[in-house]
């Protein structure tokens, strides 16, 4: 099977499983909000961000080393597993010690009670990390997707069940633990133990080689994580746990297109880019970003368009203020996946320094933007986030263009065509709001179904009309991936005959 078809099938596996599992987790989270108020949700949010921060601070990029080295031997995998788990134990232990003081500083004094369970879940994830990276390196995306789906199903079931019986925010903690445990149980049998856990002598030379590549990537990942998560800590400090809970829920809803489509595709493209000839990568990037935009842009823009009715139909009155936040934050899902795919490209190109520079720039822009705008209120914090990810996406593409002469004119032209195709969709959604909810006074849930249906029916013909080449290309790639065997003609232009 060709690399192209492997890539497309891998993307389909991860995207479909990611979206499906995320929808399950999302439904569970929305049901939990019926039992957990914004303040308690804000407390557990801060505890989760601190746990993830400790996890991220103790990561040194060894997983990325494995994925970007298709021929890495089991010795490298054993080094990665040993250091990754050991550093995680140290970092999480420190967090448990200083957690109560951090809760006071961030104005969430009850936060520390949630840390032990969240730390256990994070440790289970660290054990599963290297086996998962080995599967990704070997293009075995179906197993990875299945493990994530199983985890999300377990998370939703446990959260809803325990919240309904009075566990409060602790139900979310237990849901995280069970999710991590189920993912670990699904991944371990799928990987030969000798491929990652065959004991060997830890080598200084091998460690230096891995760290030389991994540390810049890890620092870039830390900056990326901080730009996505530490805004919650700033909101908690500025406005308290209630607004933090609402802001985090709005962010997570807006992030669905970026995380479960854009970043999933980026995960697939990293090992695929790593296997490509260098001269073929620029064309692959342009084509991949264009195809991704055709899927992600309508999801993100459509989510913002239906936000008011969505919130009214699924959340209780205490959560209604997140509607305007969701409208603004949906903008980040338009631009964020572009930056993620650019990072995958630069990793495959062995340019960790460029990734680090871009992530430091993004974090700096976020801090400055929140300092300048965020103090005015949570909605201005949402604006600062949207601006930051837009700047990062443009800067990432500019860096690649300077290094590899990627055709940005062609790429931006494709992105503009896709954006134009979204305009009729938004018009259809707004018309649906006016007719279904305004004229006929239908319930919000019925209005939401009508808006989504009308928007989808409007987008398909407008995409075929305004971005015909990209739309036909996407259909052809999906059809080709479903066929048993065809000549390679996918994301890349075919090689010329000698």
N, C-alpha and C positions, 0 to 999 in steps of 0.2 A: 504494500500500500504506500502511496506517495506521502511525502512530508506534508504537502498541502492538505490532502484529505485527512490525514491524522490531525492536523491543526484545526480544520473546520469541524471535524467530528468532536474533537476535544472541546472546542468552544461551545458547540451545541450541548454536549453533556453538562459542562460546568454551568453554562448560563441557565439551561432549563432546570437543572437540579437546584442551582443557587436561587433562582427566582421562586421555584416551587417551595423549597424549604423555607425561604425567607417569608413567603406569604403565610406559611403555617406559623412561623415564629411571630410574625406581625399580628396575626389574628389572636394568638395567645397573649401578646403584650396588650393589645387593645382591650381584651376581656379583663385582663388583670387590672387595668386602670379603673374598672368598675369597683374594685375592692381596695385599691391603693391610691391615696391622694397625692397631689403634686409634691407636697413637702416630703413625704416619705420616699416617693420615687426619686426626688432630688437627692436625698441622703444616700440611697443605695447607688445612684448614678455616680456621685463623687467617690464613693468607696470603690466602685468598679474602675473608674478612671485612674485612681491611684494604684490599684492592683495592676492594671495594664501598663501603667508607667514604670513600675518596678520591673515588670516583665520585659519591657522594651529597653530600659536602661541596661539590662544585663544581657542583651543580645548583641553578638559581635559579627553578624552577617555570615555565619557558617552555612545556613540553609541556602542562601543565595549562591554561595560558592558551589555547592553540590549541584544545583539546578543548572547553573551556567557552565558546568563541566560535565558534558554527557559521558565522558570516559573516566570519570573519577572512580577510584578503586574503593573497596570496602574499608581500607585503612582510613581514608579521608572521612567516610561516614561515621566510623567509630570515634574518631577525634571530635567530630561535630556533635555527636550525641553526648559524649562525656562532658565536654565543656558546656554545652547548652544546658543540660540538666543541672550540673553543679553550680553554675553561675546563677541559675534561677532559684535554687534553694537558698543561696546566700542573700539575694536581693529580696525575696519574699519574707525571709526571716527578719531582715532589717525593717521592712515595712510594718510588720506586725508589732515591732517594738516602738516605732515612732508614730503609729497610726492615731492614737488618742490625741497627741499634741497637734497633729495636722488637722484633725476634726475641729479643734477649737479655733485654729488659725483661719480655716475656710468657712467658719460659721455653720458647721454641720456637726454638732457635738455627738449625735447618736451614730455617726458614720462608722466608728471603730467596731461596733458589734457585727458588722457585715464582713469585715476583712478576713477572718479565718476561713470561712466557706469559699469566698472568692479566691483566696490564695491557693486553696486546695484545687479548685478548678483550673487555675493557671498552671499549677505544677503538672497536672494530668495532661494539659495541652503541650507543655514542654516535652514530656516524654513522647507524645505522638508526633512532634514536629519533624524530626529527622525521617522516620518512616514515610510520612506524607511527602516530604521533599524528594525522597528516593522515587516514589511513585510518579510525581510530577516530572522528574528528570527523565523517567522512562516512558513518558507520555501515556501513563495508565490513568487517565482522567476519570474514567467511569467509577473506579473504586473510591477515589477521592470525593467525587460528587455524592456517591451513595453514603459515605461516612458522614458528610455534612448534613445530608437529608435526614438520616437516622438521628443525628444529634439534635436537629431543630425540632423534629417530632417529639423527642423525649423532653426537650426544654419546654415546649408549649404545653404538653400534657401535665408535667409536674407543676409548672407555674400556675396554671389555671386551677388544677385540683387543690393545691395547697392554699392558694389565695382565697378560694371559695370556702375553705374550712377555717379561715381566720388567721393564717400565718402572716398576713400583711406583706411588707417588703421582703421579709425573709424567704418568701416563696420564690422570688426572683433569684436569690442566692442559691437555693437548692436546685432550681432549674439549671443554673449555670454549671453546678457540679455534675449533675446527671448528664447534661449535654456533653461535657468533656469526657466523662467516663464512657459514654456510648460511642463517641467518635474513636477513642483509643481502642475500645474493644473491636470496632469494625476495621481499623487500620492494621493492627498488629498481625493478625493471621494472613494478611494479604502480602506481606513483605517477608522474604526469606531472612531469617535472623542473621545469616552469614553476610548479608548485603549491608548491614549497618551496625550489628552488635557482636561481631566476631572480635573477641579481646585481642589486643595487640599492644605493643610497647608504644607509649606516647612519645612522638618524635618532635624535638625542638624545630628541626628543619621543616617538617610538614606543618607544624603549628604556625610558624612564621609565614609560610607560603599562604596558608588559608587566611590568616589575619591580615596580611598585606592586601588581599582582595576584599575581605569581609568587613574590616573596620570602617573604611569610608562608606561602604554601603549601609552598615549598621548606623553610622552617624546620620546619614541621609534618611534612613528609615525612622530614626528617633525624631528628627525634625519634622518629617511627614506625619508621624503619630502625634507630635505635639500640636501641629497646626490643625489636626482633626479632633483632638480630645481635650487639650488644656484650656480651650475656650470655655469648657464647662466649669473648670476651676475658677476662671476669671468671673464668669457669671455668678457662681456661688458666692464668691467674695464680694461682688458688687451688689447683688440683689437678693441673696438668700436661697434656701433650698426649694421653695415653691416655684419661682421663676426658672430655677435650674432644671427642675423636673420637666416643666413645660418646654423649655428650650431644647433639652436633650431628646424628648419624644418627637418634636417637630424636626429636629436635625436627622434623627434616625429614619423618619418617614421620607424626608426629602432625599436621603442618601441611598435609597433602594436602587434606583437606576445606576448610580455610580458604583456602588459596592457589588451588587449582584449581577450586573451585566458588564460594566466597564472594567472593573478590577478582575473579574473572573476571566475575561478575554485577555487581559494583560498577563495573568498567570499562565495562560496557555501559550501566549506568544513568546514569552521569555525563552523556554527551551526550544521553541521552533526557530526563533531568530538565531539562537546559538548554533543551530545546525545549518543555517543558510550560508551560502557564499556571501562574502562581504558586499560584493557589487550588486547583489539582488535585494539587499535589505531596504534601501531607500524607497524603491517602488513598492515593496511590501508594506512599509509603514504608511505611505499615502493611501494605498488601497484599503488597508485595515482600518485606519482612522475614519475614512469615508464611510465604509460599511457600518462601523460601530455607531457613527453619528446618526445614520438612518434609523437605527433601533433606539438609541438612548435619547436623542433629542425629543422625539414626541412623547416618550415616557416622562421625561423631566418637565417639559413645558406643559404637558397635559395634566400632570400631577398638580402643578401650581394652579392651573385653570379650574380644576374640580375641588381644590382645597376647601373652600367655604362649605360646600355641601357635604364633602367627605367628613369633615370634623363634626358637623351638625348631626350626621346620621350615625356615627359610630362611637362618639365620646360623650361622656356626661357633661353637665353644665360647668363643673369645676375646671374642665380642660378646654373650654371654648376659646380662650385667648390665644391658643397656639395656631389658629387659622391664619392670621397675617404672617406669623413666623414661617409657616410652611410655604406660603406663596413666595416669600423672599428667598428662602433657603433652597427652593427648587432650582434656582439659578446655578447652584454649585454642581448639580448633577449634569448640567450641560457641558461644563468645562473640565471638571475634575478627571473624568476618564481619559481625556486627551493627555493630561500630564502623566497619568499612570502608564499609559502605553508608551509614551516617550521614555519613561524611566526603564521599562522593559527593554526597549531598543538600546538604550545606553548601557545597560547591564550586559546585554549580549555582545555589545561592542567593546566590552572591558574598559568602560569609562566611568569608574566609580567617583572620581574627582568631580566630574561634571554633574553627576547626580547630587553629590553632597552640596555643591555650590548652589544648585537650583533649590534644594530643600531648605538650606539656610536662608536664601532669599525669600522663599515663601513664608517661613516662620517669622522673619523680620517684618515682612509686609503685614502679616496678620496682627502681630503685636502692635505695630504702629497704627494700623487701621482701628483696632479695638480701643487703643488709647485715645485716638482722635474722635471716634464716633460712639464706641460702646457705652461710655459713661452716660450718654443721653437716654439710654434705655435698651432693653433686650432686642427690640426691633432693629436698632442701629447696629447692634452686634451681628445680627443676621446679614445686614448689608455689608459689613466689613468682611465677613466670611465669603460671601459671593464675589466680592471684588478680588480678594486674595487668590482664590482658585482660578479666576480668569487671568490674572496677571501671570500666574505660574504656568498655565497651559501655553500662553503665547511665548513666554520666555523659553520654555522647554523646546518648542518647535524651532525657535530661532537658533538655539544652540546646536540642534541637530543639523539645521540648514547650513550653518557655518562650517560644520565638520564634514558633512557628507553630501552637500549640495542637494538636499531634498527639495522638490518643487513645491514651495509654499504657495505660490500663485495657484497652482492646480488644486492643492489641498484646501486652501481657504475658499476658493471658488466652489468646491464641492460642499463645504460646510455651509456656505451661504445659501446654496440651493436647498439643502435640507431644512435650514431654518425657514426659508420662504414657504416650503411645503407644510410647515407647522401652522402657518397663519390661518388657512381655512379650517384646520382642526380646532383652533382656539375659538374661531367664530362660531363653529357648530356647537361647541361646549357652552358658550355664553348664550347662544340661542336656546339651547336646551334648558339652561337655568331659567331663562325668562318665561319660556312656554310652560315647562313642566311644573316648576315651583312657583312662578309668579302668576301666570294666567290661570292655571288649573289648580294651584295650591296643593300639589301632591306632596306626600311625605318626603323628607330628605333622602331616604334610602331609595325610593323609586326614582327621584330626580337624579341620584348618583348613577344608577344603572343606565338611565336614558342619556346622560351626558357622556359617559364612557362609550356607549354604543355609537352615538352620533359623532363623537370625535374620531373614533376609529374608522367609521365609514367615510368621513371626510378626508382623513389623512392618506388612505391608500391611493385613491385616484390622484390626489394632489402630488404625492411623491412620484407616482408614475409619470405625471405631466411635467413637474418642475425639476426632478432629479432622475430622469429615465435611465441613464447609464448605470448609476449606482443601484437603483432599485432592481433593474434586470440582473445586475451582477450578483446582488444578494440572493435573489431567487435561484440563480444558476448555481451558486455555491452550496446552498442548502440542498437542492436537488442532487447535485453531484456527490455530496457527502452521504446521501442516502443510497446511492448506487453501489453495487458490490465492487466494481473495478472499472475505472476509466482512465485514459491518459491524463497526465497532469496538466491542468490549465487553470490553476486556482488563483491564489492571492498574488502570484508573481507572473510576470511575462515569461513565456516559454523560452528555453534556451535556443539559440540559433544553432543550426546544424553546422558542424565543422566543414 
